[in-house]
């Protein structure tokens, strides 16, 4: 009987090595998602997400993104994540019109209202600044125009480092921020991120996901772009 | 011809050794071969399943570790789960796994606690859970490595130290397997 056990562990060890070598081969890498998508409704967002991802809409996210004196106010946000560095965050923002300007002297001339494109770029830049403050080694690479569901928006690619308790295990992350105008007063941020070597594959997933996003009706501010 | 007393003594000793091995199970090598003969077969079957359906990785690894846990006492490599100290060590290991989320980090901390407790008690400490912990960390790491290769598990998630009770599910299954295997072992 011992010979049988000996044969089993020897054969299984060889089999284990063979399976691991096969799996580590990049040619055998399976697609990042299985292809099954489910409908999700979270707050003002209705969208389709792959089965492997989970949607969260927690207060912490919303509180963390709203600063007291920011001219941009967060309306709603949802995180669709597969892991700590694979996911996409959607944030619906509006421009605040109720801010009191500080200063002793009243302004004599009203500043010229920027046009919608300039406003959109400001909102985009403000969100990039938020990301820069939030992550270590944040680097914005290139800025391009994109079209999602027929709407033109801004896209900025970025890289940052995901910190770990043990600095040796800090992980690089690559992603992009897309800002789209969705109404006269609202804009949508999409912050997508993944490991650098998988961004090409996940980008297709994120693009399909963004094309399924629908915004439910909600209260909007009176301000405009 | 007179019988050689030395030869007889050696023969008697051999009988005693055989009787001892029958009583306790097997020699350490035989125990290791018995354990890994079945455990590695279960592991390779799970690896093949992981390559086929990586999205079911958590559940298939849980089942595989349950079976390996059940085989641990039956193969005589591990003791039966009947010692209070073993239950205590299982609880510590489970809490560390759920609290840290990483099997190797949990094992390292458990090892440090164990060594400290061993030094404090001057060696009077139950080590029944140590073969279980070593087997768990080894096979769990093997299965996680396969999931990393398939892209189902990201390295950053595996390295993350964060409370995640779901990641302790395979450990719980293996502990239940150890309990079931202890009931099945016929001493």
Boltz contact constraints between the chains, C-beta under 6 A:
constraints:
  - contact:
      token1: [A, 5]
      token2: [B, 33]
      max_distance: 6.0
  - contact:
      token1: [A, 5]
      token2: [B, 34]
      max_distance: 6.0
  - contact:
      token1: [A, 5]
      token2: [B, 37]
      max_distance: 6.0
  - contact:
      token1: [A, 6]
      token2: [B, 33]
      max_distance: 6.0
  - contact:
      token1: [A, 8]
      token2: [B, 37]
      max_distance: 6.0
  - contact:
      token1: [A, 8]
      token2: [B, 41]
      max_distance: 6.0
  - contact:
      token1: [A, 9]
      token2: [B, 36]
      max_distance: 6.0
  - contact:
      token1: [A, 9]
      token2: [B, 37]
      max_distance: 6.0
  - contact:
      token1: [A, 9]
      token2: [B, 40]
      max_distance: 6.0
  - contact:
      token1: [A, 12]
      token2: [B, 40]
      max_distance: 6.0
  - contact:
      token1: [A, 12]
      token2: [B, 41]
      max_distance: 6.0
  - contact:
      token1: [A, 12]
      token2: [B, 44]
      max_distance: 6.0
  - contact:
      token1: [A, 13]
      token2: [B, 40]
      max_distance: 6.0
  - contact:
      token1: [A, 15]
      token2: [B, 44]
      max_distance: 6.0
  - contact:
      token1: [A, 16]
      token2: [B, 44]
      max_distance: 6.0
  - contact:
      token1: [A, 19]
      token2: [B, 47]
      max_distance: 6.0
  - contact:
      token1: [A, 23]
      token2: [B, 51]
      max_distance: 6.0
  - contact:
      token1: [A, 23]
      token2: [B, 146]
      max_distance: 6.0
  - contact:
      token1: [A, 23]
      token2: [B, 149]
      max_distance: 6.0
  - contact:
      token1: [A, 23]
      token2: [B, 150]
      max_distance: 6.0
  - contact:
      token1: [A, 24]
      token2: [B, 149]
      max_distance: 6.0
  - contact:
      token1: [A, 30]
      token2: [B, 150]
      max_distance: 6.0
  - contact:
      token1: [A, 32]
      token2: [B, 151]
      max_distance: 6.0
  - contact:
      token1: [A, 34]
      token2: [B, 55]
      max_distance: 6.0
  - contact:
      token1: [A, 83]
      token2: [B, 154]
      max_distance: 6.0
  - contact:
      token1: [A, 83]
      token2: [B, 157]
      max_distance: 6.0
  - contact:
      token1: [A, 84]
      token2: [B, 156]
      max_distance: 6.0
  - contact:
      token1: [A, 84]
      token2: [B, 157]
      max_distance: 6.0
  - contact:
      token1: [A, 84]
      token2: [B, 160]
      max_distance: 6.0
  - contact:
      token1: [A, 85]
      token2: [B, 156]
      max_distance: 6.0
  - contact:
      token1: [A, 86]
      token2: [B, 154]
      max_distance: 6.0
  - contact:
      token1: [A, 162]
      token2: [B, 156]
      max_distance: 6.0
  - contact:
      token1: [A, 165]
      token2: [B, 161]
      max_distance: 6.0
  - contact:
      token1: [A, 169]
      token2: [B, 159]
      max_distance: 6.0
  - contact:
      token1: [A, 171]
      token2: [B, 156]
      max_distance: 6.0
